[in-house]
Amino acid sequence: MITTLQVRVDQKVKQQAQKAFIAMGLDLSSGIKLYLTQVVNTKSIPFPILTAENFSPVYQRRLVAEAKEAIIGGKRYDSVQEMHKDILR
């Protein structure tokens, strides 16, 4: 049995997705069917979820925590050369 799926999405995202699918030889409907089939087959999202900075959410949270920690009590350097020397040890 075939059913209809309606999804609200930003027009710009839809147009960009259509262009990407066309470049892969698919139309938008086929691309979405392919995605949903992969979700069913893998029982997961079939690609890594990344932040806008291209990191995994876990890694990004760790970076932010480390940055906050460094701001509060991190090392201070008198020069860039001193910092590089410390990093390369």
N, C-alpha and C positions, 0 to 999 in steps of 0.2 A: 504494500500500500504506500503510495506517495503522499506526502503532506507538504504544506507550505510553512516556511519559517520566515518571520519578519523580524528584522534587526534594525535598530536605529543606530546610525553611525554618521560621523561628520562627513560632509560631502567631499572634502579634500582627501580624507583617508580612503573613501570609496573609490575616487578617481585614481589615486595612486595605486591602490590594490588592483584595480582593473588593468592598469598599464603593466604592472608587474606580472599578473597572470597572463596577459596577452603575450608578453615577452617569453613566457614559458609554454606558450601554445594552448592556454586554457582560457575559458571565459570565467567571469566572476562566480557564477553558480557552480561550475565544476571545481574551482579552487576551494570554495567553501565546503562542498561535499567531500573533497579530498581531505581537508583539514578535519572535519567531523569524523570521517572514517578512521583516520589515524588516531584520534582521541579514543574512539571505541576500541581499536585494535591494541593500543598501548596502555589504555586506561590511565593516560596522563597527557599533559600538554606535550606535543611532539617536538618541542624545541626548548632550549634553555631560556628562562625568563631573565632578562637583564635590565638594569637601570638605564637611565638616559646616558650615563657615563660609561656604559658597556661593561658593568661589573655585575656579579650576582648580588642579589639583595643582602645575603649573609656577609659577603666580602665588603660590600659598601658600608654596612653597619659597623663592621670591625674597623674599617678605615676612619670612619667618623669618630668612633670611640677613641681610637689611638690619637687622632688629631686633637680631640678635646683634652685627653690626658696630657699630651705634649704642651698644649697651651697653658694648662694649670701648673705642671711641674716638670716640664721637659727640659732637655739640655739646651744651653745657650752657647752660641759660638761667636767668636770675635771676627771670623772671616769665613768666606765660602770655602777657602782652601782647608781650613781647620775642620769644617763640617765634612768635606769630601774625604779627608784623611780618616775621620772617625767612621764614616759609612763604609769605607773600603777595608777596614780592619776585619 
